[in-house]
């Protein structure tokens, strides 16, 4: 018999592995975040435990706020890395570096925002 993970451990495992917030086993998304045809598509129900992934229509609109915060944090990190590598790059160079990095990370950040939003409302229940 395995030990029940702590509240924080269950949340982190669900977010990092992009798994069901209820059982931590079933896939949360239909496909990989970079499968642009199905980017951000969430299963209606968990393939493992059968629990619904939505409370109401438009439930994931709230993930926009999480996505905004993640994108700002990622952009600041990209700027810091660009500055550490090339401090003499200039404003246009930094702008191009940050925008390019953020656009390339956008599908992952979008998926991450949805799983974080879901974990704010759904809790591990073995």
N, C-alpha and C positions, 0 to 999 in steps of 0.2 A: 504494500500500500504506500503510495507516495504522499508526502506531506502537502497540505494545502498552502499555496504560496501566499505571502502577505499581500495586503491591499496594494501597496506601491509596486511590489514585485510583479503582481498580476497585470497592473496597468502598463508598466514598462515592457513586459514581455509581449503584451497584445499590440502595443504601438510599434515596437522595434521589429517584430516579426509580421506585422499587419495581419493579425489573426483575430478571431471572434473574441469580443470583450467578455462574453459569458463563459465560454468553455476553454478558450485559449488554443483550440485545436483547428477549427474550421477556417478556411480562407475567408477573409473579409471582402476582398475585391474579386471581380470576375476575372481579371487578368493583371499582368504586370503594369506598373504605372507608366512605362514607356511604350506600351502597346496603345498608340494614340487613337486607334479606332474605339477602344473601350476604356480610355483613360478616366479614372475616377468612378467607373461603374461598380456599384456595390451589389452584392448578392441580396435578393429579397429576404432570404432566410439563411441561417448558418447551415452549411452542408453537413456539419457534424452533429450539432445539438438541435437544430430546427428552430431556434429562436429568431424572431424578426429583428432586422437591423434598423428599423425606422419606427419612430413613435407616431408620426403624423406626416401628411403631405408637406413638403418643403422643409422637413426637419434639418437637412444638411445645408440650408442657407446660412445657418449660424457658423458653419465652417469657414465662411468668407472672412470672418474676423480673425480666426486662428491663422488662416492662410496669409492675411495681411501681416500679422506679427511675425510669422515664420519667414516671409519674404524680406521684411525689413532687417531682421536678424541675419539672414543669409547674405543680403547685400552688404551689410556692414562688415561681415566676416570676409567677403570677397574683396572689398576695398582694403581691409587690413592686410590680407595676403598679398594683394597687388602692390601695396605700398612697401611691404617688407621685402618683396622681390626686386621691385624697381621704384625707389622713392622719387626718381627724377622723371617719371613717366609723363607728367603734365595732366591737366584737367580732362582733356579729350581722351587720352589714353586710359585714365582711370574710369571714365564714363563707359568707354567701350568694353573694358575688362569686366566691370560690374554688371552691365546689361547683358553681355554674352553669358557670363556665369549664371545669372539669374534666369535667363530664358532657357538655358540648358537644364537647370534644376527645376523648372516650373512644374513639369508633370509629377515629379516626386514630391515636391512641396504641396501640391494640390491633394495628392493621395494621403500624405502625412497629416494634412489639416483635417481631412474627413475622419481618419482613424482617431486622432486626438479628440475631435468633437464627440465622436461616438463614445469614447472612453470617459468623457465628462458625465455622461448620462446612463451608460450601461455598465454594470458591475459584474465581476467574476462571481459565478454561482455554480458550484460543482454539485 
